[in-house]
Amino acid sequence: MSTTNKQSKELEKDLKEGFSRLSRRQFTMSTIALFAGINEALATGQNAPTAGPPRPSADGSLRGVMPPITVSEEQANQMFPVHNEPKIMTMARPLIVQCSSPGWQMGGKRYPAVPFSIEGQAKDLADAIKAGAVAIHVHPRNPDNGLAMINSALLKRVLDATFEKVGDCVTLSHTWYPRQGGIDYIVDTEELLQWGDGNKYCQGSVVLPFDNAARANVDKGVRFLDAHNVKPLFEFYDTSAQVHFKQLIDSIGNLSKPLNLDINLGKHDSTAIHQDPGSYLNAIANLDIVQKTFPGQFYGWRTGGRNWLPIMTMGIMMGVDLVQVGLEDAYWRWPHRDELIESSAESVKWAVDIANVMGRRVVTDPNEARKIMGIKLTSKMG
C-alpha cells in the first residue's frame, strides 16, 4: 500500500472514530494526504474523469473534476471555534476627543490653517466641537499681530466667542503664568474663576513637569486647583516626569479622583516618536508604565509631530480615555507626505472616524465628559 493510500485510510478511520481526536495540524496534513491520494489515482488512470473545466450537471449545478469533501457542522465548530473567543475589553471605554487650537506655532504662510482673529479662533474651535470634539485646550492669539499670548483676558475673549457658537464644552485650559523665576498656577486661575463665577473658563488646567527646585510652587498650585474644582491635568513628558508627579501626588494624598494623566508623545520636549518602529514601542511602553504606576485613573494621549496620526490611532487602540488633536502640535497630515492639516475640525473628524471604525463610542455630551473626568462644573453654562 502506498504512503498516500495509507494516510487516506487513517483519515477515514479518524472520521469514523471521532473528529475530536485530530489536532488541527493532523487534520490539515491528513486532508493534504487525501488530496494527494486522489491525485495519485488520477495520475495512474484509475477512474480518472475527463480533464477540463467544471461541467454543469443535469440540474444545472456545477460538477468539478475532484470529488466534494464536506466538513460537517460539528467538525467546523470543533476545529474553528472562533465564536467561542471571549471579548477583549481594551476598547470598551468611551473616548473623549480634545481639540487643541490655535496653539503656539507660527501661522501665516508657514501654516495658513492657524487662525488669528478672535472670530477665526472661535470658529476653528466650534467647528472642531461640531466634528466630534467635546473638550478644548486654547493658547489664544493676539488678533493684532497673530502671535500666541499668555493672557487670561485674551483667553476669556476666545472662549466666550466659542461658547456663543456651541453653548457648552469642557475647557481644559492653560492657566499657568511664568512669574518670579517659576510657574504660578494661581494668579491667572483666580482671575478666570472670578470672571466665570466658577470654573467655566478653566474646568481643567495643565500642570507641567518640574524639577526639585520648583516642587514647592507646584505643590501649592495643585492644591489650589483641586480645592477650586479646577482639575489638575498632569503632563507626563517622559518617565522622569512620572516619577516626580508620583512623589508629589503621594505627598498631597487627597486629590480628587480620578487623576487626569496626560501622556505626551512627539510634542514640545516629550518622548520622541520620530523613528519607526521605536515610535510605537515608545508609545506602548509609556502607557504601560503610567497605567502600572497610577492604576485605575484617567489617561489622556497628547500626540504631535510627524507621527501624530499613527500614534494617536495607537492610543485609541490601546484604550486611552482622551486623545488630543488639532493645530497646536500637528502640522503635516501624514508622516510620509508633505501635505498640511487644513483645520482642527479635519483632524477631529479623523479621530472620530477611526474610533467609530474600531467600535469605540465618542463622547459628545460635555456633562458626560465631565463626569468621566471627575470634573464638577461650578458655573452656569449657556
HELIX and SHEET records of a PDB file:
HELIX    1   1 THR A    3  GLU A   17  1                                  15    
HELIX    2   2 PHE A   19  ARG A   21  5                                   3    
HELIX    3   3 ARG A   24  ALA A   43  1                                  20    
HELIX    4   4 GLU A   73  MET A   79  1                                   7    
HELIX    5   5 VAL A   82  ASN A   84  5                                   3    
HELIX    6   6 MET A   89  MET A   91  5                                   3    
HELIX    7   7 ILE A  118  LYS A  130  1                                  13    
HELIX    8   8 SER A  152  VAL A  166  1                                  15    
HELIX    9   9 VAL A  187  TRP A  195  1                                   9    
HELIX   10  10 ASN A  212  ALA A  214  5                                   3    
HELIX   11  11 ARG A  215  ALA A  227  1                                  13    
HELIX   12  12 THR A  239  ILE A  252  1                                  14    
HELIX   13  13 GLY A  278  THR A  293  1                                  16    
HELIX   14  14 TRP A  308  MET A  317  1                                  10    
HELIX   15  15 SER A  344  VAL A  357  1                                  14    
HELIX   16  16 PRO A  366  MET A  373  1                                   8    
SHEET    1   A 2 ARG A  55  PRO A  56  0                                        
SHEET    2   A 2 LEU A  62  ARG A  63 -1                                        
SHEET    1   B 9 ILE A  96  SER A 100  0                                        
SHEET    2   B 9 ALA A 135  HIS A 137  1                                        
SHEET    3   B 9 VAL A 170  SER A 173  1                                        
SHEET    4   B 9 GLY A 204  VAL A 207  1                                        
SHEET    5   B 9 LYS A 231  PHE A 236  1                                        
SHEET    6   B 9 ASN A 260  LEU A 265  1                                        
SHEET    7   B 9 PHE A 298  THR A 303  1                                        
SHEET    8   B 9 LEU A 322  VAL A 325  1                                        
SHEET    9   B 9 ILE A  96  SER A 100  1                                        
SHEET    1   C 2 TYR A 177  ARG A 179  0                                        
SHEET    2   C 2 GLY A 182  ASP A 184 -1                                        
END                                                                             
